[in-house]
Every structure is written in structure tokens, then in C-alpha cells.
Amino acid sequence: MLDLRTLAFGPGDDLPYVLYLPSYAAAAWYHKALKPLPSDLTAFLKEARQFAAGPYAQALAKGAKIDPAEKTRVLKELARFTGLSEDYLLKADLRVNAFQFMAELQRSSGLMTGRLDARFSGYATDRLSEQMENDPMQAAVFGAFVSSFNRYVREDLKFGQDMDYKLLNDQAGAGWNWKRKRPLSFFPVSPNVEDDLTQAMINNPHLKVEVENGYYDFATPFFASEYTMDHLTLPDKLRGNLQLKYYNAGHMMYLHEADLDQLRGNIASFIGNASANSNPTVQER
């Protein structure tokens, strides 16, 4: 995530709804909420991308001026891709944020859908809640991370015996400084560090970048990664230095051994290829 706008469901900003839609489709496919259920996830997500960037984005851009017939067409397609009812989507005016989706997708079963990994499910304490109450994925796996780190830091490093380890520190997170100097903008804008990556790649034309994406990741959705990479202001010759990889996983694709092996192989190939193709000579500009 380089551009916070792609994730923040702000008033009047339809971009996050467009960029999250393919992730909704992946989660709905995994939980068999689609009827009929597509047999090929990759092909289905390609179709979801096309719908999101095309008819769906165009419909949202029209706001209240959208033609009723067009709204009905988009509504039916939106239901087909998300597994949510047309009634729910109509009440949402075609706009369902990620936390609403996670609460609604499996509501009839009394379950919430995970955020860091949408394949995880957990019981909802309030089946009327509009938004997801907590992340079932965190409850399922974070205990293992905390216990492993506590053992390592105390037994191996002999450190922190009188200290508390917080895996996700809400107090520290609340104190995050989101300010970003934007010399070309007088008004505040969403935090965005795309320019830093762009400048780094321009300064060093041999710099390679690989983005690892999980289809079931609702923290940093894969279509938002693609959107961001496509909007880096790079010279055409440097676009070949960017590549994206995909996993049948969530935010932490190392949780399952098969995904971990794929991740390890991709990173090893990335480092090996970048090293083999590096050119120490100065490039003329």
C-alpha cells in the first residue's frame, strides 16, 4: 500500500469500492456464496477486474444521475460477483465497504469473514452488526506468533523478561503521523509515497520491484496494488522492472506451507534474476 486513498472509504470517493471488488469476488468464491459457482478462480477474477474497472466504475461515477436501467444491470452483476443479495446492494446504493462486506457475506450462517485473510471465518457475537466486529484470522493465528516471539526474545535473546509484547499495538498505531509534505499541493491529500518509489527507480534504473499479492487479502487488496503500480509515473523503459506475483492466500501468504514454498521460490528467483542481470556500468540519460 503506497496510496492510502486506495484503501480508505472516504465520503464521495468511489475508488476503494472499485479496487476492493475483485477481492470480494475471491472471498465469495472461496466460501461458495456464488450461484452458480465458477469453476476457474483465475478466469473469474479476470472478469471481476474488467467489471470493476468498466461498468461498475462508470456507474458509480454517475452518482445520483445514473439511469435506473443501468443501475439495475450493474446491481445484478454486482450481486453475481459478490454473493450479496440485490436487496442489500440496493440499500447500500451499490457501495459496500470492506467491513460491511465481511459482516454480510456469511451473516446467514452467523459468521464473520476475515480481513487479513478472507478464507477465515468466526462466529459473530452480534448478527445485526453492520460492520465486522473483529478479525477471525487474528484470533486463529496470532496466539502462535505471540508465543513464538516471547519464547525467542526471552529464552534466546535473554531480553524483555519484565516487558509486555504487543503484536498489534493500538496505542502506537493511533499515534501514527500521517502528514506528508506535498510541494505541488496547497491542500491536504491522502498520504501517498508513490513518488518515493518512482524517484528511487529513476535514480537507479537497475532497481527491480516485485509485489506479492494474496487473493484473499482485505488489508492490501490485489487490485489496488495493480492500480498503484499502473499509476507510477515511470518511463516506459523502466516498467519492465516491475512485476507482480499472486497467491491463493491472504495478507500473510507464509501461513500455509504450499504458499510459503511458492513465496520462497518467487523471492529466490527475483533476487537471482536481478543479480544476474545487473549492469554496473553508468547508463546515459
C-alpha positions, 0 to 999 in steps of 0.5 A: 500500500503506497496510496492510502486513498486506495484503501480508505472509504472516504465520503464521495470517493468511489475508488476503494469500492472499485479496487476492493471488488475483485477481492470480494469476488475471491472471498465469495468464491472461496466460501461458495456464496456464488450461484452458480459457482465458477469453476476457474478462480483465475478466469473469474477474477479476470472478469471481476477486474474488467467489471470493476474497472468498466461498468461498475466504475462508470456507474458509480461515477454517475452518482445520483444521475445514473439511469435506473436501467443501468443501475439495475444491470450493474446491481445484478452483476454486482450481486453475481460477483459478490454473493450479496443479495440485490436487496442489500446492494440496493440499500447500500446504493451499490457501495459496500465497504470492506467491513460491511462486506465481511459482516454480510457475506456469511451473516446467514450462517452467523459468521464473520469473514476475515480481513487479513485473510478472507478464507477465515471465518468466526462466529459473530457475537452480534448478527445485526452488526453492520460492520465486522466486529473483529478479525477471525484470522487474528484470533486463529493465528496470532496466539502462535506468533505471540508465543513464538516471539516471547519464547525467542526474545526471552529464552534466546535473546535473554531480553524483555523478561519484565516487558509486555509484547504487543503484536498489534499495538493500538496505542502506537498505531493511533499515534501514527503521523500521517502528514506528508509534505506535498510541494505541488499541493496547497491542500491536504491529500491522502498520504501517498509515497508513490513518488518515493518509489518512482524517484528511487527507480529513476535514480537507479534504473537497475532497481527491480520491484516485485509485489506479492499479492494474496487473493484473499487479502482485505488489508492490501487488496490485489487490485489496488496494488495493480492500480498503484503500480499502473499509476507510477509515473515511470518511463516506459523503459523502466516498467519492465522492472516491475512485476507482480506475483499472486497467491491463493492466500491472504495478507500473510501468504507464509501461513500455509506451507504450499504458499510459503514454498511458492513465496520462497521460490518467487523471492529466490528467483527475483533476487537471482534474476536481478543479480544476474542481470545487473549492469554496473556500468553508468547508463546515459540519460 
